[in-house]
Amino acid sequence: MKRIVVDMDDVMADATGQFLYYYQNEFGIVIQRESLHFKEELQGFPSEHHEAVYQFTFRKNFFRSMNIQPHCQRVMERLNSHFEVFIVSSAMEFPNSLNEKLEWLGEHFPFLHWKQFVFCGRKSIVHGDYMIDDLPHNLRGFNGEKLLFTAPHNMHHEGFHRLNNWLEVEQYFFENVQSPNNQTSKQ
């Protein structure tokens, strides 16, 4: 059975939206998501606020209260019934994120078993057939097919197969990967 490794932040969960929401609440300034396009993380925020924006990730409930990317739940449930799926997230840098990410997954993806969750410091230890991630450095060390999930901070990166949203993820796996001649379905 083919193994798919899926990232959380800015893939399953809308981390960019969370930063924008916290920023508006903290500073009273609305930053449009489009203004972050083609800029590295934090670069779309005023430079004098970069440290404050980074510190949002250490606040209680930052990871727990993120919104789900559109269509993610339905597509993940479908993937989970046809492939071996693991959620792999870098969670060691932010102490609150371990429990918050576990709770978030349990609430929004009850069809996934806790044994499918891998929280780590570096994703280069993970192996599989496909990895969906928003950060090119995570994909570079991966042994399988590298799939870049579009986020504002990676729009200028090339060299990976790009998936712009969860409908494209579904299309990629069920029109390109799965076929009647291969064995991707769970038995």
Buried (B, 14 or more C-beta within 10 A) or exposed (E): EBBBBBBBBBBBBBBBBBBBBBBEEBBEEEBEBEEBBEBEBBEBBEEEBEEBBEEBBEEEEBBBEBEBBEBBBEBBBBBBEBBBBBBBBBBEEBEBBBBBBBEBBEEBBEEBEEEBBBBEEEBEEBEBBBBBBBBBEBBEEBEBBBBBBBBBBBBEBEEBEBBEBBEBBBEBBBEEBBEEEEEBEEE
